[in-house]
Amino acid sequence: MSVKIDYTTSTSAQEAYDKVKSAITPEYAQKFQVKADVVYDDENKIIKSTGPGFTLTLSFHGNHCNANLDLSIILRALKSKIMAKVEEQVRKNI
């Protein structure tokens, strides 16, 4: 599932990337009781978070962010609920 999130407060991909990068950390994921490895690709403005049964990729472009969520079969039933939460959290920052 992929979602396009338009910037509301950010004026560039770099600004949006920097804001989300500071907000999405492994410690942030622990609030949801999820252990996740977060990798930041500063050159391509991509944040990739991987944990047991999921991969979340946020890629930042001119005026929007693409959020892509891949889930294991076990978690797929919760995909729309999880994606709605991800979209809400990203939208708060950009």
Residue, then its C-alpha position, 0 to 999 in steps of 0.5 A: m500500500s502506498v500513500k502520497i502525502d502533500y506537504t502542508t508546512s514544509t516548502s521543500a523535500q529537504e525540509a520535510y525530510d529533515k523534519v521527519k528524520s528528526a521525528i522517526t527514530p528507533e525510540y519513536a517506534q518503541k512507543f508502539q512496542v515495535k522494535a525497528d531498524v531505521v536507515y536514513d538515505d540523506e542523498n536520496k531523501i529516503i527513510k526506511s524502517t524495518g522490523p518484524g513483519f514490516t518495512l516502511t519506506l518514506s521517500f521525499h519529492g518536490n512537494h510530497c512524500n510517498a509512504n509505502l508499507d509492506l507487511s507480512i501475511i500475519l499483519r496484512a489485516l491491519k494494513s489500513k489501520i497501520m497506514a492511517k497512523v503512519e500517514e497521520q504522524v507524517r502529516k503532522n511533521i510536513 
